[in-house]
């Protein structure tokens, strides 16, 4: 169970694939999506195929579809973050090391979006 106590105007998650999970991968991705919905996040961005499972599970658990996005690249994730977050938002980025979630932050800080 995840607990948080963060004062921010909006709270969101950008989740990348959790790799090397083997046969349990889909179920574990689904469990995370459900928890994100139960926590009442203001937005949820899923990066990659496994994260797509998380987003679907969050929607199935009651998260509004307009609060979610599925993306395939770090650049897309950064662009969606620009749309969904406010200046004083709190955002958790999480994924396997090979998901390179730090690249979302780098792009958010440095990339010019079209």
Secondary structure as GFF3:
##gff-version 3
##sequence-region A 1 114
A	DSSP	beta_strand	11	16	.	.	.	ID=ss1
A	DSSP	three_ten_helix	22	24	.	.	.	ID=ss2
A	DSSP	alpha_helix	25	38	.	.	.	ID=ss3
A	DSSP	beta_strand	43	47	.	.	.	ID=ss4
A	DSSP	alpha_helix	49	60	.	.	.	ID=ss5
A	DSSP	three_ten_helix	65	67	.	.	.	ID=ss6
A	DSSP	beta_strand	68	71	.	.	.	ID=ss7
A	DSSP	alpha_helix	74	84	.	.	.	ID=ss8
A	DSSP	beta_strand	90	94	.	.	.	ID=ss9
A	DSSP	three_ten_helix	97	99	.	.	.	ID=ss10
A	DSSP	alpha_helix	102	110	.	.	.	ID=ss11
###
